[in-house]
Amino acid sequence: MKVPFLDLKAQYAAIKPEIQAAVNNILDTAAYALGPAVDEFESNFASYCHAEYSAGLNSGTSALHLALTALGIGPGDEVITTPHTFIATIWAISYTGATPVFADINADTYTISADEITKKITPKTKAILPVHLYGQPADMDAIAEIASAGRLLVIEDAAQAHGAEYKSKRCGSMGDAACFSFYPGKNLGAYGEAGAVVTNNRATADKIKLLRNHSQPSKYYHTRLGYNYRMDGIQGAVLNVKLRHLERWTIRRRAIASRYSEAFAAISLYKIPSEAPYSRHVYHLYELGLPSDRSRDKLQAYLLACGIQAGLHYPIPVHLQQAYSDLGHREGDFPATEKAAGCLISLPIYPEMSAEMVDYVIEKVVAFDR
Ligand SMILES: Cc1ncc(COP(=O)(O)O)c(C=O)c1O
């Protein structure tokens, strides 16, 4: 049996008529950049996140960049975030001219540790940027408390956390702004690049809508440095269709995760993902922990030989990336992050996986221990 890491063709096959009708409507009306489908998606997605406003953009990276920009972050400011993330989180801070400051993660949830954030606050700190990594929310109450004591902004990186909840609050509704990616492989994925900022603050949403469109309140009048970060009409149409299926897909992801965790819990070689009591984890990725990078790499090779594709997210932490060598970090600076980077393997998890595929992955992961 073959189990790919992800199967976007299978997802398309299941919703093809709805997608084709929605895309045909864009082709018939020629509303290619922004337009009614994007407006409709913005309103639907804000409601889905239990938030007031949303702005459709051309990527999650742009969403982070514009959220930080609209909230006034720039040169001389420090933004505290996690080194255990996809590098785009950090690019966005750098794009504004601000300095990324890293705080280590909690070794169980893999999200930023509130205690570590506290140690990194300086007079230059302007914002905290937690990442709801793998689909599990960061500890938002603890972060909100630190932020309110230090009058800091909170920007959520919710690129992997569509529909995830912290104490029944949806990711996207808790910070000053939250940033989503709709990269095709995400829990809610476009058919190309797309992203959005979600916020409860009208002025922030309006500012982002201006910035994404060349800072152009009326044609050929430009009020400040602007960007072309608009969402495509086709992506808005696709996302509107897929949003209707997202809750069902999330339930299926959670069911697969719980089958995996039940099967692996008793095996001492493995550390299963811990779902914090406060969270509804949406399992964008299912991360299995091994004792070392050697055993992790061996498991990956063994699974591949069995026809199962597993992934690594993320094997080199951002503080050890060449691109950020000027920050002066070295190995050992963030032990929990470095351990996660060396020991975690991502098993296939997506709603279209059949029960047989899930059984097969379980059988092989269990067999590896023997
Ligand atoms: C945690 C995180 N932040 C930011 C991004 C950037 O999103 P995009 O690829 O849509 O620019 C991603 C997506 O890969 C991500 O996983």
The ligand as a Gaussian input file, in Angstrom:
#p B3LYP/6-31G(d) Opt

LIG

0 1
 C        3.638000      28.681000      10.967000
 C        3.616000      29.326000       9.609000
 N        3.733000      30.658000       9.501000
 C        3.696000      31.274000       8.315000
 C        3.535000      30.583000       7.140000
 C        3.584000      31.318000       5.838000
 O        2.446000      31.138000       5.068000
 P        2.542000      31.178000       3.459000
 O        3.276000      29.984000       3.006000
 O        1.103000      31.177000       3.034000
 O        3.227000      32.437000       3.091000
 C        3.375000      29.201000       7.208000
 C        3.131000      28.416000       5.982000
 O        3.856000      27.695000       5.437000
 C        3.438000      28.536000       8.465000
 O        3.325000      27.206000       8.561000

